[in-house]
Amino acid sequence: MSLIDKLERKLGFLAIHNLTVYLVVGQIGIFIMAAAKGSSIMGFLEFVMYSFDGFIDGKPWTIISFLLVPRHLEFSGMGFFWTIVSWLMLYSLGSQLERAWGAFRFTLFILISLLGIIVTSLFYQQTYMTNYYLLSSIWFAYFITFPDVPFFFGIKAKWIGVFLGVMTLLDFLAQQGVGRMLIAFSLINLPVFFGSEVLGYIRGKQRIQRLKAEKKRQETEPFHTCSVCGATDLSHPDRDFRYRKEGAICSDCLGDKSD
């Protein structure tokens, strides 16, 4: 039984059911409130965004409210359109994961990423944290859980995941300090949940490669070698081999000895 299974047996009652719905509805609420603030939107964002200094200075709610801040706060045009799309995708992917895993595992998955962000904030206490990579981890988890499901334009989910992984890696390399730590610690839930699975997959591939190499070696190495003339079952497949005290003897040499 895995550690996650043991935690679920003991702490399963703490699961937040329909967590994805709360995230999406919360983001819609923050979006509407931000739109209503108009020119004072920056003050509103400071009120809901999380930094460790702000948390200590009397804004404890930000540890939750920052999860509900949409990545884009554009209230018209294509920016607004893509915000709607992001909500629909978040609801779809998150709900499917929750149904596949169960509410506890999905809650734990989000919580681990949140803890990673909190750890990052301890090192960069004045920096406002983003929920972007936490939400990205839901996409990665979906692609890993449902790798062969057709996604955009029939492309399998795993290939979209590979593309997203490459883009995230490039983003990581382009960042410094807090950026790199935030990406790494926001995505720490992925190795926690899928690390053993990935290692098992890699070991399985290595085992297959070893078996193929062994099979190839056996196919290129003779099974019988004549102790008299050196002929093998590979060099002379038409000969039969018999074993005597001195070793294997091919049918030709065996005939000479009989003579």
Buried (B, 14 or more C-beta within 10 A) or exposed (E): EEEBEEBBEEEBEEBBEBBBBBBBBBBBEBBEBBBEBEEEBEEBBEBBBBBBEBBEEEBEEBBEBBBBBBEEBBBEEEEBEEBEEBBEBBBEBBBBBBEEBBBBBBBBBBBBBBEBBBEBBEEBEEBBBBBBBBBBBBBBBBBBBBBEEEBEEEEBBBEBBEEBBEEBEEBBEEBEEBBBBBBBBBBBBBEBBBEEEEEEEEEEEEEEEEEEEEEEEEEEEBEBBBBBBEBBBEEBEEBEBEEEEEEBBBBBBBEEEEE
